[in-house]
Amino acid sequence: MDTNENSNISVEELEKAKEIINKIWTYYSDRIVGQRNLGMSLLIALISNSHVLIESVPGLAKTTAAKIITDAVSGKFSRIQCTPDLLPSDIIGTQMFNYATNSFEIKLGPVYANFVLLDEINRSSAKTQSAMLEAMQEHQISIGGYLYKMPDIFIVIATQNPIEQEGTYLLSEAQLDRFLIKEKLDYPTGEEELEILKRMENGVISSSEQILLLKDVKYLQELSKRVYIDESIKKYIVEIINATRHPDKFIPKDLSKYITMGSSTRGTIAFMEASKAVALIRGRSYVIPDDIKSLRYNILRHRITLNYAAVADEIEVEKIIDAIIGAIKTP
C-alpha cells in the first residue's frame, strides 16, 4: 500500500504535530522520572480525546502526571477523591435553592472540566460510578431535566489500587469498556528513585508552567482523525477482537478455557482511534501493524474477562493477549 499517497496530511501539518507532541513529552519527562508507558498512555488519551484507567499501588505519580499534562496545555483540572460515601451529585452537580432570587439554580460539579482525575475510583459505590457513564460516553450530564454539554476536550483519568479489596467496589464491564486504555504501573528502579530525590531537592518536579494552549490539543485531535489506516489493518483489528470472543478457535485450550468473555465492539473502535494517535506520536500519517501490537495490552487487558480458574492458576491476562496476537496473521 502506498501510505503517503493515501494520507491527506501534509508534511507541514505533520511537522507542526511533531512540534506540539515533543513539547508535551519534554515537559512531562522533565517532571516525571521514568513512567514512560504512563506518559504514552496519557498522550494517546489526549490526542484521542478519550479516557484512561490507571492501575497501581499508591505513590507512583499518577495524580502528578495527570496534573502535569493539564498544566502543559492550559486546561481546567478537577480532582475527585472517591470514597464510599461519595454521592453522584458530588460529581456531576445538583440543583440549589437561591433564597435571594427565590428560585432553583444549577451548580455544576467538578466533572465539568477538561481533565478530571477520579482518584481510587473503585472506592466509590456502583451508583456513584454510574454517574460518570453519561459524561464519559455521551459527553453530557443531566441535572434537573436539563442537559449540559461537557467541554470539547474532556478526558477522564481514573486510578485504582489493585491491592486493597476491603471497602472497594469492582468496576462493571460496562464502565471498564468506556476507558479507551488501561495502564498498569510498576515501581521505579533504584536509579529512577535516586533521580526523583535529586529533582525534588531542586524543585523541578513541583514547578509548572503553561507551554501550550487547548487549541493545540484540538489541532492534534482533528489531525488524528485524518491519519490513514489501511483496510488490511482494519481487518487485522477485527480478527484480533474476534479471537477474544472465540478463543478456542485460535489459541490452545489450556489458555482459552480461562476466558469468560471477549471484547466488545468498543475494543475494535479503541484500537483504531488509539493506533491513529500512536502513528501521529511516532511521526507518521498512517498506521502500521506494529502500532496495533504496541497497544495490545492497553486496549485488551480490561476488555477480556477471565474466570476464577485463571486467578487460582495465576494466569495473567497479558499472557492470553500475547497468545491471541501470535495466532493472528500480521498483514
TAKAFEN-V63408 format. One record per backbone hydrogen bond with DSSP energy under -1.0 kcal/mol. CO is the residue of the C=O (numbers start at 1). NH is the residue of the N-H. Records with the same first field share a line. If there is no record, write none. Layout:
CO = NH / NH
This chain:
1 = 3
2 = 6
3 = 7
10 = 14
11 = 15
12 = 16
13 = 17
14 = 18
15 = 19
16 = 20
17 = 21
18 = 22
19 = 23
20 = 24
21 = 25
22 = 26
23 = 27
24 = 28
25 = 29
26 = 30
28 = 32
35 = 39
36 = 40
37 = 41
38 = 42
39 = 43
40 = 44
41 = 45
42 = 46
43 = 47
44 = 48
45 = 50
51 = 180 / 181
52 = 158
53 = 183
54 = 160
55 = 185
61 = 65
62 = 66
63 = 67
64 = 68
65 = 69
66 = 70
67 = 71
68 = 72
69 = 73
70 = 75
71 = 74
72 = 211 / 212
76 = 115
78 = 117
80 = 119
83 = 86
87 = 90
88 = 91 / 92
89 = 93
91 = 111
92 = 109
94 = 107
96 = 105
98 = 102 / 103
103 = 98
105 = 96
107 = 94
109 = 112
111 = 113
114 = 155
115 = 78
116 = 157
117 = 80
118 = 159
119 = 82
120 = 123
121 = 124
122 = 169
125 = 129
126 = 130
129 = 132
132 = 136
133 = 137
134 = 138
139 = 150
141 = 148
143 = 146
146 = 143
148 = 141
155 = 116
156 = 52
157 = 118
158 = 54
159 = 121
160 = 56
165 = 168
172 = 176
173 = 177
175 = 178
176 = 179
181 = 53
183 = 55
189 = 193
190 = 194
191 = 195
192 = 196
193 = 197
194 = 198
195 = 199
196 = 200
197 = 201
198 = 202
199 = 204
213 = 216 / 217
214 = 218
215 = 219
216 = 220
217 = 221
218 = 222
219 = 223
220 = 224
221 = 225
223 = 226
224 = 227
228 = 287
230 = 234
231 = 235
232 = 236
233 = 237
234 = 238
235 = 239
236 = 240
237 = 241
238 = 242
239 = 243
240 = 244
242 = 246
246 = 249
247 = 250 / 251
252 = 255 / 256
253 = 257
255 = 258
256 = 259
258 = 307
261 = 305
264 = 267
265 = 269
266 = 270
267 = 271
268 = 272
269 = 273
270 = 274
271 = 275
272 = 276
273 = 277
274 = 278
275 = 279
276 = 280
277 = 281
278 = 282
279 = 284
280 = 283
285 = 228
288 = 291
289 = 293
290 = 294
293 = 296
295 = 299
296 = 300
297 = 301
298 = 182
300 = 303 / 304
305 = 260 / 261
307 = 311
308 = 312
309 = 313
310 = 315
316 = 320
317 = 321
318 = 322
319 = 323
320 = 324
321 = 325
322 = 326
323 = 327
